[in-house]
Amino acid sequence: YFLIFAVMRLTKPTLFTNIPVTCEERDLPSNLFNQLMKDDPSTVKGAETLMLGEMLTLPQNFGNIFLGETFSSYISVHNDSNQVVKDILVKADLQTSSQRLNLSASSAAVAELKPDCCIDDVIHHEVKEIGTHILVCAVSYTTQTGEKMYFRKFFKFQVLKPLDVKTKFYNAETDEVFLEAQIQNITTSPMFMEKVSLEPSMMYNVAELNTVDTAGKSESTFGARTYLQPMDTRQYLYCLKPKQEFAEKAGVIKGVTVIGKLDIVWKTNLGERGRLQTSQLQRMAPGYGDVRLSLETIPDTVNLEEPFDITCKITNCSERTMDLVLEMCNTNSIHWCGVSGRQLGKLHPSSSLHLALTLLSSVQGLQSVSGLRLTDTFLKRTYEYDDIAQVCVVSSEVKQ
């Protein structure tokens, strides 16, 4: 072959750390080791024994490539002969398990290449797949005699997973959804977590619960420097609230609902950037049956044998109109005040109504609110609601 082909990965250098070797002055080498460290240009003056370096080291091997990072490579074709070659075409493709990508900056052929001259190209690709990747570099050219030459080289490397992401969902009674995302650094080097955000679906608004207000300033709960050491795990918390136009629909959706996706951005050695986006996160929405009863307001603490008020919300989760009757059944500790068996009227699908109810407790301690019954007169079906909420009952003297 007339041409020589070379491929080198472009990565950031690393800081050189010198291993300190020292001894006490009364030992045989005396101050010799300490003086050598002070004269070493790679050490930090005044901190020679702390393994801190001032010099950068160029990469000595291919290194690891992680999902979400940008793969950069330098490609050089050098004319090692004493003849001029013509019509040089350099092509670089990246073969993955699912596709083949063309990474060449230009598809045009170079007219000629003189002896000891070279054609250089730098390719970039954001890695989006895990597994085996093959960089296929092909060169075609024509010699002075008109002979067409062609050769290829293959460079195989593995793309590893940088983060382990686990999610947990918590469904609140107020239609709010709390998402806990556990992110673990499974690489061998520290990461600077630049951004971890949740992009909600069209039905929700999101509030990040990863900051605290200190002296009027919002600070991260992880501190000013959000570094994630190897194999360390960090928990991020988000609260999703349904938008006003979907508030009623979000409460009655059954099955799997789409919440959104996580967007994670980090930096590693000397600012090398990586980014991952999860697929759409899905949670199993709680089933409420045909009729859902939830509490809008209830006091935390009430006086013994003194009436207190609560507000209930009744939602028709079925696809038919209901004619509801409300019955209130006393328990051993909770007594309802009012008329039982009253008509609530017709309730259309996906509609809601609010009820203000009064009750009292005859027993101190933490008591459970129970005994509500809703009957649909159309189908003669009764829905029972017990243990709706808890209230702390204390003596009036204790509360005063």
C-alpha positions as CSV (number, residue, x, y, z in Angstrom):
1,Y,0.0,0.0,0.0
2,F,1.1,3.6,-0.7
3,L,-1.0,5.0,2.2
4,I,-0.7,4.5,5.9
5,F,-3.9,4.8,8.0
6,A,-3.9,5.8,11.6
7,V,-6.9,6.3,14.1
8,M,-6.5,7.8,17.5
9,R,-9.2,8.5,20.1
10,L,-9.3,12.1,21.3
11,T,-9.8,12.2,25.1
12,K,-9.0,14.7,27.8
13,P,-5.6,14.4,29.6
14,T,-5.4,13.4,33.2
15,L,-3.6,15.0,36.1
16,F,-0.3,13.3,36.9
17,T,0.0,12.3,40.6
18,N,3.5,11.5,42.0
19,I,3.7,8.9,44.7
20,P,5.7,10.4,47.5
21,V,8.6,8.6,49.0
22,T,10.0,10.0,52.2
23,C,11.7,9.1,55.5
24,E,12.8,10.7,58.7
25,E,15.9,12.8,58.9
26,R,17.6,10.4,61.3
27,D,17.3,7.6,58.8
28,L,20.2,6.8,56.4
29,P,19.0,8.7,53.4
30,S,18.4,11.8,55.7
31,N,16.8,14.6,53.7
32,L,17.6,13.1,50.2
33,F,14.0,11.9,49.4
34,N,12.4,15.1,50.6
35,Q,14.8,17.1,48.4
36,L,14.1,15.0,45.4
37,M,10.4,15.6,45.8
38,K,10.9,19.3,46.1
39,D,12.9,19.3,42.9
40,D,10.4,17.2,41.0
41,P,8.5,19.5,38.5
42,S,5.4,17.4,38.8
43,T,4.7,18.2,42.4
44,V,3.0,21.2,44.0
45,K,5.4,23.4,45.8
46,G,4.8,23.3,49.5
47,A,2.6,20.2,49.2
48,E,5.0,17.6,47.8
49,T,3.7,14.8,50.1
50,L,0.0,15.2,49.3
51,M,0.0,13.5,45.9
52,L,-1.1,16.7,44.1
53,G,0.2,17.2,40.6
54,E,0.7,20.2,38.3
55,M,1.3,18.3,35.1
56,L,-1.1,16.7,32.6
57,T,-0.6,13.2,31.2
58,L,-1.7,12.3,27.7
59,P,-3.9,9.2,27.5
60,Q,-1.9,6.0,27.2
61,N,-4.7,3.7,26.1
62,F,-8.1,3.8,24.4
63,G,-10.0,4.1,27.8
64,N,-13.6,3.5,28.6
65,I,-16.5,4.9,26.7
66,F,-19.8,5.4,28.5
67,L,-23.3,5.8,27.2
68,G,-24.3,9.5,26.8
69,E,-20.7,10.7,26.2
70,T,-19.3,12.0,22.9
71,F,-16.9,9.7,21.1
72,S,-14.2,11.8,19.3
73,S,-11.5,10.3,17.1
74,Y,-8.7,11.7,14.9
75,I,-8.2,10.0,11.6
76,S,-5.1,10.5,9.5
77,V,-4.1,9.1,6.1
78,H,-0.4,9.6,5.3
79,N,1.3,9.1,1.9
80,D,4.3,7.0,2.8
81,S,5.5,6.5,-0.7
82,N,7.5,8.7,-3.2
83,Q,4.6,8.9,-5.7
84,V,1.6,11.1,-5.9
85,V,-1.7,9.3,-5.5
86,K,-5.0,10.6,-6.7
87,D,-8.7,10.5,-6.0
88,I,-8.3,9.7,-2.3
89,L,-11.6,9.0,-0.5
90,V,-11.7,8.4,3.2
91,K,-14.9,7.1,4.8
92,A,-15.6,6.4,8.5
93,D,-18.7,4.4,9.6
94,L,-19.8,3.4,13.0
95,Q,-21.5,0.0,13.2
96,T,-23.7,-0.8,16.2
97,S,-26.0,-3.6,16.9
98,S,-29.0,-1.8,15.3
99,Q,-27.6,0.7,12.7
100,R,-24.7,1.9,10.7
101,L,-23.8,5.6,10.9
102,N,-21.6,7.6,8.5
103,L,-19.3,9.9,10.6
104,S,-17.2,11.3,7.8
105,A,-17.1,15.1,7.7
106,S,-17.0,15.2,3.9
107,S,-17.9,12.7,1.2
108,A,-15.9,14.4,-1.5
109,A,-12.6,12.8,-2.8
110,V,-9.3,14.6,-2.5
111,A,-7.8,15.2,-6.0
112,E,-4.2,14.2,-5.1
113,L,-1.9,13.6,-2.2
114,K,1.8,14.3,-2.5
115,P,4.5,12.2,-0.8
116,D,4.9,12.8,3.0
117,C,1.6,14.6,3.0
118,C,-1.5,13.6,4.9
119,I,-5.3,14.0,5.0
120,D,-6.7,14.6,8.5
121,D,-10.3,14.4,9.8
122,V,-11.9,14.6,13.2
123,I,-15.2,12.7,13.8
124,H,-17.6,13.1,16.7
125,H,-20.5,11.0,17.7
126,E,-22.8,11.0,20.8
127,V,-23.0,7.4,21.9
128,K,-26.7,6.4,22.4
129,E,-26.4,2.6,22.5
130,I,-24.8,0.1,24.9
131,G,-22.7,-2.8,23.7
132,T,-20.2,-3.5,20.9
133,H,-19.4,-0.7,18.5
134,I,-17.1,-1.1,15.4
135,L,-15.5,1.9,13.7
136,V,-15.0,0.9,10.1
137,C,-12.5,3.1,8.2
138,A,-12.1,2.7,4.5
139,V,-9.7,4.3,2.1
140,S,-9.8,4.2,-1.7
141,Y,-7.3,5.9,-4.1
142,T,-5.7,5.6,-7.5
143,T,-2.0,5.2,-8.2
144,Q,0.0,6.9,-10.9
145,T,-0.3,3.9,-13.1
146,G,-4.1,4.1,-12.9
147,E,-4.5,1.1,-10.5
148,K,-7.4,1.5,-8.1
149,M,-6.6,0.5,-4.5
150,Y,-8.9,0.0,-1.5
151,F,-8.4,-1.2,2.0
152,R,-10.3,-1.1,5.3
153,K,-9.5,-1.2,9.0
154,F,-11.8,-2.1,11.9
155,F,-11.6,-0.7,15.5
156,K,-13.8,-2.4,18.0
157,F,-14.8,-1.0,21.4
158,Q,-17.4,-1.5,24.1
159,V,-19.8,1.2,25.3
160,L,-20.5,0.8,29.0
161,K,-23.4,2.0,31.2
162,P,-22.4,4.9,33.4
163,L,-25.4,5.2,35.7
164,D,-27.9,2.9,37.4
165,V,-31.3,4.7,37.6
166,K,-34.1,3.3,39.8
167,T,-37.5,5.0,40.3
168,K,-40.2,4.7,42.9
169,F,-43.7,6.2,42.7
170,Y,-45.9,7.3,45.6
171,N,-49.5,8.1,44.9
172,A,-51.0,10.7,47.3
173,E,-54.7,11.1,48.0
174,T,-54.7,14.6,46.5
175,D,-53.8,13.2,43.0
176,E,-50.2,14.3,43.5
177,V,-47.5,11.8,42.5
178,F,-44.1,11.8,44.2
179,L,-41.2,10.4,42.2
180,E,-38.0,9.2,43.9
181,A,-35.1,8.7,41.5
182,Q,-32.1,6.8,42.8
183,I,-29.0,7.5,40.7
184,Q,-25.8,5.5,41.2
185,N,-22.4,6.2,39.7
186,I,-21.2,2.8,38.4
187,T,-18.0,4.1,36.7
188,T,-14.6,4.2,38.3
189,S,-14.2,8.0,38.4
190,P,-16.1,10.8,40.2
191,M,-18.9,12.7,38.4
192,F,-20.1,16.2,38.7
193,M,-23.9,16.2,38.5
194,E,-24.6,19.3,36.5
195,K,-28.4,18.7,36.1
196,V,-30.9,16.1,37.1
197,S,-34.4,17.2,36.1
198,L,-37.7,15.7,35.4
199,E,-39.5,16.6,32.2
200,P,-43.2,15.9,33.0
201,S,-45.8,14.7,30.5
202,M,-48.4,17.2,29.2
203,M,-50.8,16.4,32.1
204,Y,-48.6,17.3,35.0
205,N,-46.6,20.2,36.5
206,V,-43.5,19.3,38.4
207,A,-41.9,20.7,41.5
208,E,-38.3,19.7,42.4
209,L,-37.9,18.9,46.1
210,N,-34.1,18.8,46.0
211,T,-33.4,22.4,47.4
212,V,-33.8,24.2,50.6
213,D,-34.2,27.9,51.3
214,T,-31.5,29.3,53.5
215,A,-31.4,33.0,54.2
216,G,-33.5,33.7,51.1
217,K,-31.3,31.6,48.8
218,S,-32.1,28.3,47.3
219,E,-29.4,25.8,48.0
220,S,-29.1,22.2,46.9
221,T,-29.7,19.5,49.5
222,F,-26.5,17.8,48.3
223,G,-24.2,20.9,49.0
224,A,-22.5,23.4,46.8
225,R,-20.4,20.8,45.0
226,T,-22.6,18.0,43.8
227,Y,-20.0,15.3,43.2
228,L,-21.0,11.7,43.0
229,Q,-18.2,9.3,43.9
230,P,-17.9,5.8,42.3
231,M,-20.6,3.4,43.5
232,D,-22.3,6.2,45.5
233,T,-26.1,6.6,45.2
234,R,-28.1,9.8,45.4
235,Q,-31.9,10.2,45.8
236,Y,-33.8,12.9,44.0
237,L,-37.4,13.7,44.8
238,Y,-40.0,15.3,42.6
239,C,-43.7,16.2,43.1
240,L,-46.1,16.1,40.1
241,K,-49.4,17.8,40.3
242,P,-52.0,17.4,37.5
243,K,-52.8,20.6,35.6
244,Q,-56.1,22.3,36.2
245,E,-57.6,21.1,33.0
246,F,-56.7,17.5,33.7
247,A,-57.3,17.6,37.5
248,E,-60.5,15.6,37.3
249,K,-59.2,13.2,34.5
250,A,-56.0,12.5,36.3
251,G,-57.9,11.3,39.3
252,V,-59.9,8.7,37.5
253,I,-57.3,7.3,35.0
254,K,-56.9,3.6,35.4
255,G,-54.0,1.4,34.4
256,V,-50.6,2.8,33.3
257,T,-50.1,6.5,33.0
258,V,-47.1,8.3,31.6
259,I,-45.4,10.6,34.1
260,G,-42.4,12.0,32.1
261,K,-38.7,11.3,31.7
262,L,-35.5,12.1,33.6
263,D,-32.8,14.3,32.0
264,I,-29.4,13.8,33.5
265,V,-26.3,15.8,32.6
266,W,-22.9,15.2,34.2
267,K,-19.2,16.1,33.7
268,T,-16.2,13.9,34.3
269,N,-12.4,14.3,33.8
270,L,-11.6,17.9,32.9
271,G,-15.1,18.7,31.9
272,E,-16.0,15.9,29.6
273,R,-19.8,16.1,29.3
274,G,-22.3,13.3,29.3
275,R,-26.0,13.3,29.0
276,L,-28.7,10.6,29.4
277,Q,-32.5,10.7,29.0
278,T,-34.6,7.9,30.3
279,S,-37.5,6.5,28.4
280,Q,-41.0,7.6,29.5
281,L,-41.5,6.7,33.1
282,Q,-44.8,4.9,33.8
283,R,-46.6,4.2,37.0
284,M,-49.6,2.2,37.9
285,A,-52.4,4.6,38.8
286,P,-54.5,3.6,41.8
287,G,-58.0,2.3,41.1
288,Y,-60.9,4.2,42.8
289,G,-63.8,2.0,41.7
290,D,-67.0,3.7,40.5
291,V,-67.1,6.4,43.2
292,R,-64.2,8.0,44.8
293,L,-64.4,9.7,48.2
294,S,-61.5,11.9,49.4
295,L,-61.1,14.4,52.2
296,E,-60.5,18.0,51.3
297,T,-60.2,19.5,54.8
298,I,-60.0,17.9,58.3
299,P,-58.4,19.3,61.5
300,D,-55.4,17.6,63.0
301,T,-56.5,17.9,66.6
302,V,-60.0,18.2,68.1
303,N,-61.6,18.5,71.5
304,L,-63.3,15.5,73.2
305,E,-67.1,15.5,72.7
306,E,-67.0,18.8,70.8
307,P,-68.3,18.9,67.2
308,F,-65.8,19.5,64.3
309,D,-66.2,19.9,60.6
310,I,-64.7,18.1,57.6
311,T,-65.1,18.6,53.9
312,C,-65.5,15.6,51.6
313,K,-65.2,15.4,47.8
314,I,-67.2,12.8,45.9
315,T,-66.2,12.0,42.3
316,N,-68.1,9.8,39.8
317,C,-65.4,7.7,38.2
318,S,-67.8,5.6,36.2
319,E,-69.2,6.2,32.7
320,R,-72.8,6.5,33.8
321,T,-74.9,9.0,35.8
322,M,-75.5,8.2,39.5
323,D,-78.3,9.2,41.9
324,L,-76.6,9.1,45.3
325,V,-77.9,8.8,48.8
326,L,-75.6,9.5,51.8
327,E,-75.8,7.5,55.0
328,M,-73.8,8.1,58.1
329,C,-73.2,5.2,60.5
330,N,-71.8,5.9,64.0
331,T,-68.9,3.8,65.4
332,N,-67.8,3.2,69.0
333,S,-65.8,6.5,69.0
334,I,-67.0,8.6,66.1
335,H,-70.6,10.0,66.0
336,W,-72.0,11.9,63.0
337,C,-74.1,15.0,63.5
338,G,-76.8,15.6,60.9
339,V,-79.5,13.7,58.9
340,S,-78.6,10.3,57.5
341,G,-80.1,9.0,54.3
342,R,-80.3,12.4,52.5
343,Q,-80.4,12.7,48.8
344,L,-77.3,14.1,47.1
345,G,-78.9,14.2,43.6
346,K,-77.6,13.1,40.3
347,L,-73.9,13.1,39.7
348,H,-72.7,12.9,36.0
349,P,-69.6,11.0,34.9
350,S,-66.3,12.7,35.8
351,S,-68.2,15.2,37.9
352,S,-67.6,16.0,41.6
353,L,-69.4,17.5,44.6
354,H,-68.3,18.8,47.9
355,L,-69.9,18.0,51.3
356,A,-69.5,19.7,54.6
357,L,-70.1,17.2,57.4
358,T,-70.0,17.5,61.2
359,L,-69.0,14.9,63.7
360,L,-67.7,14.4,67.2
361,S,-65.6,11.9,69.1
362,S,-66.4,10.3,72.5
363,V,-63.0,8.7,72.9
364,Q,-59.6,10.3,73.3
365,G,-56.6,9.3,71.3
366,L,-56.0,8.8,67.6
367,Q,-59.4,8.0,66.1
368,S,-60.3,6.8,62.6
369,V,-63.1,8.5,60.7
370,S,-65.4,5.8,59.4
371,G,-69.0,5.0,58.7
372,L,-69.9,6.8,55.4
373,R,-72.1,4.9,53.0
374,L,-73.0,6.0,49.4
375,T,-75.9,4.2,47.7
376,D,-76.6,4.5,44.0
377,T,-80.4,4.3,43.7
378,F,-80.2,3.4,40.0
379,L,-78.3,0.1,40.4
380,K,-79.2,-0.3,44.2
381,R,-75.4,-0.5,44.9
382,T,-73.9,0.6,48.1
383,Y,-70.3,1.8,48.5
384,E,-68.7,1.7,52.0
385,Y,-66.0,4.1,53.2
386,D,-64.2,3.3,56.4
387,D,-60.9,4.5,57.8
388,I,-61.0,7.6,55.6
389,A,-58.6,9.5,57.9
390,Q,-57.4,9.8,61.4
391,V,-57.9,12.6,63.9
392,C,-56.2,13.2,67.3
393,V,-58.8,13.7,70.0
394,V,-57.7,15.4,73.2
395,S,-59.4,16.7,76.3
396,S,-60.4,20.3,76.2
397,E,-58.2,21.0,79.2
398,V,-55.2,19.5,77.5
399,K,-55.7,21.6,74.3
400,Q,-56.1,24.8,76.4
